[in-house]
Amino acid sequence: MYPKKGRIAVGSDADVVIWNPNATRTISRDTHHQAVDYNIFEGMTVHGVAETTISRGKVIWRDNKLTVEAGSGRFVPLAPFAPIAFATIPQRAKVSWSNDIMRQR
């Protein structure tokens, strides 16, 4: 996935989200952009709101309006067990061992 995603550079997708960490929003099925009529987080207030989203160099979200064209998304194939997520597991196992400590009573 990297460097096509997760990097701002020539040849990368230029996907950027500008967050307002002080803003709040209440999650609602009436305001999400999914093809379902429910949301398991209905009524939950979240802190931190995306104010602007840029995808492949085009602004697709601004002022609470989605302006992306239908069908403009692309499938990004990913191999299972991505190294960025799973490469640290062996190292974590090495350092998370326990050692018995003998104590006198």
DSSP file (Angstrom, degrees, kcal/mol; ACC not computed):
  #  RESIDUE AA STRUCTURE BP1 BP2  ACC     N-H-->O    O-->H-N    N-H-->O    O-->H-N    TCO  KAPPA ALPHA  PHI   PSI    X-CA   Y-CA   Z-CA
    1    1 A M    >>        0   0    0      0, 0.0     4,-2.0     0, 0.0     3,-0.8   0.000 360.0 360.0 360.0 -47.7    0.0    0.0    0.0
    2    2 A Y  T 34  +     0   0    0      1,-0.3     4,-0.1     2,-0.2    10,-0.0  -0.677 360.0  22.4 -79.8 136.2    2.8    2.4    0.9
    3    3 A P  T 34 S+     0   0    0      0, 0.0    -1,-0.3     0, 0.0     4,-0.2  -0.962 121.7  57.2 -98.3   6.5    4.0    4.6   -0.8
    4    4 A K  T <4 S+     0   0    0     -3,-0.8     9,-2.4     8,-0.2     2,-0.3   0.888 120.4  29.2 -62.9 -37.0    0.8    4.8   -3.0
    5    5 A K  S  < S+     0   0    0     -4,-2.0     3,-0.1     7,-0.2    -1,-0.0  -0.860 115.4  33.0-117.4 155.1   -1.1    5.5    0.2
    6    6 A G  S    S+     0   0    0     -2,-0.3     2,-0.3     1,-0.2    -1,-0.1   0.686  99.4  86.5  79.8  18.6    0.0    7.3    3.4
    7    7 A R        -     0   0    0     -3,-0.2     2,-0.8    -4,-0.2     7,-0.6  -0.995  65.4-141.3-150.6 142.4    2.4    9.7    1.8
    8    8 A I        +     0   0    0     -2,-0.3     2,-0.3     6,-0.1    -3,-0.0  -0.893  60.7 106.8-104.7 102.4    2.3   13.1    0.2
    9    9 A A  S >  S-     0   0    0     -2,-0.8     3,-2.1    -6,-0.1     5,-0.2  -0.973  78.5 -65.1-165.3 164.6    4.7   12.9   -2.8
   10   10 A V  T 3  S+     0   0    0     -2,-0.3     3,-0.1     1,-0.3    -2,-0.0  -0.414 122.8  23.1 -59.7 131.1    4.8   12.7   -6.6
   11   11 A G  T 3  S+     0   0    0      1,-0.4    -1,-0.3    -2,-0.1     2,-0.1   0.222 100.2 108.9  93.9 -13.8    3.2    9.4   -7.6
   12   12 A S  S <  S-     0   0    0     -3,-2.1    -1,-0.4     1,-0.1    -8,-0.2  -0.470  82.9-107.1 -89.7 168.4    1.2    9.0   -4.4
   13   13 A D        -     0   0    0     -9,-2.4    43,-0.4   -10,-0.2    44,-0.2   0.620  37.0-132.8 -74.9 -13.2   -2.6    9.4   -4.3
   14   14 A A        +     0   0    0     -7,-0.6    43,-1.3     1,-0.2     2,-0.6   0.909  41.9 166.7  61.2  44.3   -2.7   12.7   -2.5
   15   15 A D        +     0   0    0     -8,-0.3     2,-0.4    40,-0.2    40,-0.2  -0.828   5.8 167.4 -91.5 122.2   -5.3   11.6    0.0
   16   16 A V  E     -A   54   0A   0     38,-2.5    38,-3.3    -2,-0.6     2,-0.4  -0.998  22.2-163.2-138.7 138.2   -5.5   14.1    2.9
   17   17 A V  E     -A   53   0A   0     -2,-0.4     2,-0.6    36,-0.2    36,-0.2  -0.992  10.5-151.9-120.8 128.8   -8.0   14.7    5.7
   18   18 A I  E     -A   52   0A   0     34,-3.0    33,-3.0    -2,-0.4    34,-1.3  -0.899  20.0-160.0-101.2 116.9   -8.1   17.9    7.7
   19   19 A W  E     -A   50   0A   0     -2,-0.6    31,-0.2    31,-0.2     3,-0.1  -0.733  18.7-152.2-101.2 143.2   -9.4   17.3   11.2
   20   20 A N  E >   -A   49   0A   0     29,-2.7    29,-2.0    -2,-0.3     3,-0.9  -0.937  11.5-168.9-107.0 103.9  -10.9   19.7   13.7
   21   21 A P  E 3  S+     0   0A   0      0, 0.0    -1,-0.1     0, 0.0    29,-0.1   0.679  82.8  54.0 -70.1 -15.4  -10.0   18.1   17.0
   22   22 A N  E 3  S+     0   0A   0     25,-0.1     2,-0.1    27,-0.1    -3,-0.0   0.616  88.9  93.7 -93.2 -14.2  -12.3   20.5   18.9
   23   23 A A  E <   -     0   0A   0     -3,-0.9    25,-3.3    26,-0.2     2,-0.3  -0.430  58.4-155.8 -79.7 154.1  -15.5   19.9   16.9
   24   24 A T  E     -A   47   0A   0     23,-0.2     2,-0.3    -2,-0.1    23,-0.2  -0.899   8.8-173.5-125.6 158.6  -18.1   17.4   17.9
   25   25 A R  E     -A   46   0A   0     21,-1.9    21,-3.1    -2,-0.3     2,-0.6  -0.991  21.6-132.1-150.7 143.7  -20.7   15.6   15.9
   26   26 A T  E     -A   45   0A   0     -2,-0.3    19,-0.2    19,-0.2     2,-0.2  -0.882  29.7-125.9 -99.5 124.4  -23.6   13.3   16.8
   27   27 A I        +     0   0    0     17,-2.9    16,-3.1    -2,-0.6     2,-0.3  -0.472  38.0 169.7 -72.4 134.8  -23.7   10.1   14.7
   28   28 A S    >>  -     0   0    0     14,-0.2     3,-1.3    -2,-0.2     4,-0.9  -0.999  45.3-133.1-147.9 143.8  -27.0    9.5   12.9
   29   29 A R  T 34 S+     0   0    0     -2,-0.3     5,-0.2     1,-0.2     7,-0.1   0.725 108.2  63.9 -64.6 -20.7  -28.3    7.2   10.2
   30   30 A D  T 34 S+     0   0    0      1,-0.2    -1,-0.2     3,-0.1    -3,-0.0   0.661 109.4  35.8 -78.5 -15.4  -29.8   10.3    8.6
   31   31 A T  T <4 S+     0   0    0     -3,-1.3    -2,-0.2     2,-0.0    -1,-0.2   0.464  92.7  98.5-119.0  -2.9  -26.4   11.9    7.9
   32   32 A H     <  -     0   0    0     -4,-0.9     2,-0.5     1,-0.1     7,-0.0  -0.471  68.5-131.4 -85.4 163.4  -24.1    9.0    7.1
   33   33 A H        +     0   0    0     -2,-0.1     2,-0.3     2,-0.1    -1,-0.1  -0.523  64.1 113.2-112.8  62.7  -23.3    8.1    3.5
   34   34 A Q  S    S-     0   0    0     -2,-0.5     2,-0.9     2,-0.3    -2,-0.1  -0.916  74.8-114.2-131.0 157.0  -23.9    4.3    3.5
   35   35 A A  S    S+     0   0    0     -2,-0.3     2,-0.3     2,-0.1    -2,-0.1  -0.189  88.1  86.4 -88.0  44.7  -26.5    2.1    1.8
   36   36 A V  S    S-     0   0    0     -2,-0.9    -2,-0.3    -7,-0.1     0, 0.0  -0.954  71.0-137.9-137.2 157.6  -28.1    1.1    5.1
   37   37 A D  S    S+     0   0    0     -2,-0.3     2,-0.3    -7,-0.0    -8,-0.1   0.072  81.2  57.6-106.1  25.5  -30.8    2.7    7.2
   38   38 A Y        -     0   0    0     -9,-0.1     2,-0.3   -10,-0.1    -2,-0.1  -0.950  56.5-160.4-144.1 164.5  -29.3    2.1   10.6
   39   39 A N    >   -     0   0    0     -2,-0.3     3,-2.1   -12,-0.1   -10,-0.2  -0.929  16.9-146.3-148.0 123.7  -26.1    2.9   12.4
   40   40 A I  T 3  S+     0   0    0     -2,-0.3    -1,-0.1     1,-0.3   -11,-0.0   0.689 103.7  53.8 -65.9 -15.7  -24.9    0.9   15.5
   41   41 A F  T >  S+     0   0    0      3,-0.1     3,-2.5     2,-0.0    -1,-0.3   0.172  79.4 156.3-100.9  16.9  -23.5    4.2   16.9
   42   42 A E  T <   +     0   0    0     -3,-2.1   -14,-0.2     1,-0.3     3,-0.1  -0.144  69.0   9.0 -47.4 127.2  -26.7    6.1   16.5
   43   43 A G  T 3  S+     0   0    0    -16,-3.1     2,-0.3     1,-0.3    -1,-0.3   0.325  91.7 136.6  85.1  -7.6  -26.9    9.1   18.9
   44   44 A M    <   -     0   0    0     -3,-2.5   -17,-2.9   -17,-0.2     2,-0.5  -0.553  49.2-138.1 -75.8 134.3  -23.2    8.8   20.0
   45   45 A T  E     -A   26   0A   0     -2,-0.3     2,-0.3   -19,-0.2   -19,-0.2  -0.819  21.1-164.7 -92.9 127.9  -21.4   12.1   20.2
   46   46 A V  E     -A   25   0A   0    -21,-3.1   -21,-1.9    -2,-0.5     2,-0.5  -0.837  12.8-137.0-113.0 150.7  -17.8   11.9   18.8
   47   47 A H  E    S+A   24   0A   0     -2,-0.3   -23,-0.2   -23,-0.2   -25,-0.1  -0.918  74.1  42.6-110.0 130.2  -15.0   14.4   19.3
   48   48 A G  E     -     0   0A   0    -25,-3.3     2,-0.4    -2,-0.5   -23,-0.1   0.450  67.6-156.4  99.6 117.1  -12.9   15.3   16.3
   49   49 A V  E     -A   20   0A   0    -29,-2.0   -29,-2.7   -25,-0.1     2,-0.5  -0.977  19.7-120.7-131.1 135.9  -14.5   16.0   13.0
   50   50 A A  E     +A   19   0A   0     -2,-0.4   -31,-0.2   -31,-0.2    14,-0.2  -0.641  29.8 178.3 -72.1 121.1  -13.2   15.8    9.4
   51   51 A E  E     +     0   0A   0    -33,-3.0    12,-0.7    -2,-0.5     2,-0.4   0.822  67.2  13.0 -93.7 -36.5  -13.7   19.2    7.9
   52   52 A T  E     -AB  18  62A   0    -34,-1.3   -34,-3.0    10,-0.2     2,-0.4  -0.999  61.4-167.1-142.3 137.6  -12.2   18.6    4.5
   53   53 A T  E     -AB  17  61A   0      8,-2.0     7,-2.8    -2,-0.4     8,-1.4  -0.995   3.2-166.9-126.7 131.6  -11.2   15.4    2.7
   54   54 A I  E     -AB  16  59A   0    -38,-3.3   -38,-2.5    -2,-0.4     2,-0.5  -0.975   5.2-172.1-117.7 124.7   -9.0   15.4   -0.5
   55   55 A S  E >  S- B   0  58A   0      3,-2.9     3,-1.9    -2,-0.5   -40,-0.2  -0.975  72.7 -16.5-122.4 123.1   -8.9   12.2   -2.5
   56   56 A R  T 3  S-     0   0    0     -2,-0.5   -42,-0.2   -43,-0.4   -41,-0.2   0.855 130.7 -51.5  51.0  38.8   -6.4   11.8   -5.4
   57   57 A G  T 3  S+     0   0    0    -43,-1.3     2,-0.4     1,-0.2    -1,-0.3   0.449 117.1 109.0  84.5   1.2   -6.1   15.6   -5.4
   58   58 A K  E <  S-B   55   0A   0     -3,-1.9    -3,-2.9   -44,-0.1     2,-0.5  -0.923  71.6-121.4-114.3 136.2   -9.8   16.4   -5.5
   59   59 A V  E     +B   54   0A   0     -2,-0.4    -5,-0.2    -5,-0.2     3,-0.1  -0.619  38.3 165.3 -72.5 120.8  -11.8   17.9   -2.6
   60   60 A I  E     +     0   0A   0     -7,-2.8     7,-2.9    -2,-0.5     8,-0.7   0.536  62.7  37.8-115.2 -11.3  -14.6   15.4   -1.9
   61   61 A W  E     +BC  53  66A   0     -8,-1.4    -8,-2.0     5,-0.2     2,-0.3  -0.959  65.0 140.0-144.1 123.1  -15.8   16.5    1.5
   62   62 A R  E >   +BC  52  65A   0      3,-1.9     3,-1.3    -2,-0.4   -10,-0.2  -0.951  67.2   9.1-159.8 143.2  -16.2   20.1    2.7
   63   63 A D  T 3  S-     0   0    0    -12,-0.7     3,-0.1    -2,-0.3   -11,-0.1   0.872 128.8 -59.5  54.2  41.3  -18.8   22.1    4.7
   64   64 A N  T 3  S+     0   0    0    -13,-0.4     2,-0.4     1,-0.2    -1,-0.3   0.769 112.2 120.2  60.0  28.5  -20.5   18.8    5.6
   65   65 A K  E <   -C   62   0A   0     -3,-1.3    -3,-1.9     2,-0.0     2,-0.6  -0.989  57.6-143.3-127.6 130.3  -21.2   18.0    2.0
   66   66 A L  E     +C   61   0A   0     -2,-0.4    -5,-0.2    -5,-0.2    -6,-0.1  -0.809  22.7 172.1 -89.2 121.3  -20.0   15.0    0.1
   67   67 A T        +     0   0    0     -7,-2.9    -6,-0.2    -2,-0.6    -1,-0.1   0.189  29.5 128.6-117.2  15.5  -19.1   16.0   -3.5
   68   68 A V        -     0   0    0     -8,-0.7     2,-0.3     1,-0.1    -8,-0.1  -0.441  60.9-117.1 -72.7 146.0  -17.5   12.8   -4.8
   69   69 A E    >   -     0   0    0     -2,-0.1     3,-1.9     1,-0.1     4,-0.2  -0.658  34.1-103.3 -83.3 137.7  -18.8   11.5   -8.1
   70   70 A A  T 3  S+     0   0    0     -2,-0.3    -1,-0.1     1,-0.3     0, 0.0  -0.341 106.9  20.1 -58.1 135.1  -20.5    8.0   -8.0
   71   71 A G  T 3  S+     0   0    0     -3,-0.0    -1,-0.3     1,-0.0    -2,-0.0   0.495  88.6 113.9  84.6   3.6  -18.2    5.4   -9.3
   72   72 A S    <   +     0   0    0     -3,-1.9    -2,-0.1     2,-0.1    -1,-0.0   0.587  51.6  98.2 -85.1  -8.4  -15.0    7.4   -8.8
   73   73 A G        -     0   0    0     -4,-0.2     2,-0.4    -5,-0.0     0, 0.0  -0.297  61.5-146.4 -74.4 163.2  -13.6    5.1   -6.2
   74   74 A R        -     0   0    0     -2,-0.0     2,-0.4     2,-0.0    -2,-0.1  -0.986  16.5-116.5-131.6 143.3  -11.0    2.4   -6.9
   75   75 A F        -     0   0    0     -2,-0.4     0, 0.0     1,-0.0     0, 0.0  -0.621  24.4-157.1 -74.6 131.3  -10.5   -1.0   -5.3
   76   76 A V        -     0   0    0     -2,-0.4     2,-0.2     2,-0.0    -1,-0.0  -0.918  12.3-144.0-112.1 104.7   -7.1   -1.2   -3.6
   77   77 A P        -     0   0    0      0, 0.0     2,-0.4     0, 0.0    -2,-0.0  -0.457  17.9-168.3 -70.9 138.0   -6.1   -4.9   -3.3
   78   78 A L        -     0   0    0     -2,-0.2     3,-0.1   -77,-0.0    -2,-0.0  -0.984  19.9-125.1-127.9 138.1   -4.3   -5.8   -0.2
   79   79 A A        -     0   0    0     -2,-0.4     3,-0.3     1,-0.1     2,-0.0  -0.509  39.1-102.2 -73.6 147.3   -2.4   -8.9    0.6
   80   80 A P  S    S+     0   0    0      0, 0.0    -1,-0.1     0, 0.0     0, 0.0  -0.340 102.7  26.6 -66.9 155.5   -3.5  -10.7    3.8
   81   81 A F  S    S-     0   0    0      1,-0.1     5,-0.1    -3,-0.1    -2,-0.0   0.944  87.3-148.8  58.1  53.6   -1.3  -10.3    6.9
   82   82 A A    >>  -     0   0    0     -3,-0.3     4,-2.3     1,-0.1     3,-1.4  -0.258  11.7-129.3 -53.9 132.6    0.1   -6.9    5.9
   83   83 A P  H 3> S+     0   0    0      0, 0.0     4,-2.4     0, 0.0     5,-0.3   0.831 104.8  63.9 -56.2 -34.4    3.6   -6.5    7.3
   84   84 A I  H 34 S+     0   0    0      1,-0.2     4,-0.1     2,-0.2    -2,-0.1   0.823 115.4  30.9 -62.2 -28.3    2.8   -3.1    8.7
   85   85 A A  H <4 S+     0   0    0     -3,-1.4    -1,-0.2     2,-0.1     3,-0.1   0.798 130.5  32.1 -96.3 -33.6    0.3   -4.7   11.1
   86   86 A F  H >< S+     0   0    0     -4,-2.3     3,-1.2     1,-0.1    -2,-0.2   0.608  94.0  82.4-105.5 -13.6    1.8   -8.2   11.6
   87   87 A A  T 3X S+     0   0    0     -4,-2.4     4,-0.5    -5,-0.3    -1,-0.1   0.777  90.3  55.9 -65.4 -25.5    5.6   -7.7   11.5
   88   88 A T  H 3> S+     0   0    0     -5,-0.3     4,-2.7     1,-0.2    -1,-0.3   0.613  84.1  85.4 -83.1 -10.9    5.8   -6.5   15.1
   89   89 A I  H <> S+     0   0    0     -3,-1.2     4,-2.2     1,-0.2    -1,-0.2   0.923  89.2  47.1 -61.2 -47.4    4.1   -9.7   16.5
   90   90 A P  H  > S+     0   0    0      0, 0.0     4,-1.6     0, 0.0    -1,-0.2   0.911 114.5  48.2 -61.2 -39.4    7.3  -11.8   16.8
   91   91 A Q  H  X S+     0   0    0     -4,-0.5     4,-1.6     1,-0.2    -2,-0.2   0.914 110.3  51.2 -65.7 -42.0    9.2   -8.9   18.4
   92   92 A R  H  X S+     0   0    0     -4,-2.7     4,-1.0     1,-0.2    -1,-0.2   0.889 107.7  53.4 -62.4 -38.3    6.4   -8.3   20.9
   93   93 A A  H  < S+     0   0    0     -4,-2.2    -1,-0.2    -5,-0.2    -2,-0.2   0.860 106.4  53.8 -64.5 -34.8    6.4  -12.0   21.8
   94   94 A K  H  < S+     0   0    0     -4,-1.6     3,-0.4     1,-0.2    -1,-0.2   0.873 115.1  37.9 -66.8 -37.4   10.1  -11.8   22.5
   95   95 A V  H  < S+     0   0    0     -4,-1.6    -1,-0.2     1,-0.2    -2,-0.2   0.513 105.3  67.6 -95.5  -4.5    9.8   -8.9   25.0
   96   96 A S  S  < S+     0   0    0     -4,-1.0    -1,-0.2    -3,-0.2     2,-0.2  -0.062  70.3 125.9-108.1  35.4    6.6   -9.8   26.7
   97   97 A W        -     0   0    0     -3,-0.4     2,-0.4     1,-0.0    -3,-0.0  -0.494  52.6-132.2 -85.7 160.0    7.8  -12.9   28.5
   98   98 A S        -     0   0    0     -2,-0.2     2,-0.4     2,-0.0    -2,-0.1  -0.875  12.6-157.0-113.2 149.8    7.3  -13.4   32.2
   99   99 A N        -     0   0    0     -2,-0.4     2,-0.1     2,-0.0    -2,-0.0  -0.990  20.7-122.0-128.2 126.1   10.0  -14.6   34.5
  100  100 A D        -     0   0    0     -2,-0.4     2,-0.6     1,-0.0    -2,-0.0  -0.420  21.2-151.9 -66.3 138.9    9.3  -16.2   37.9
  101  101 A I        -     0   0    0     -2,-0.1     2,-0.4     2,-0.0    -1,-0.0  -0.964  10.0-139.9-114.8 118.9   10.8  -14.4   40.9
  102  102 A M        -     0   0    0     -2,-0.6     2,-0.4     0, 0.0    -2,-0.0  -0.644  25.1-175.8 -80.4 127.8   11.6  -16.6   43.8
  103  103 A R        -     0   0    0     -2,-0.4     2,-0.3     2,-0.0    -2,-0.0  -0.932  22.9-125.1-124.6 147.9   10.7  -15.0   47.1
  104  104 A Q              0   0    0     -2,-0.4     0, 0.0     1,-0.1     0, 0.0  -0.675 360.0 360.0 -87.7 146.9   11.3  -16.1   50.6
  105  105 A R              0   0    0     -2,-0.3    -1,-0.1     0, 0.0    -2,-0.0   0.420 360.0 360.0 -98.4 360.0    8.3  -16.3   52.9
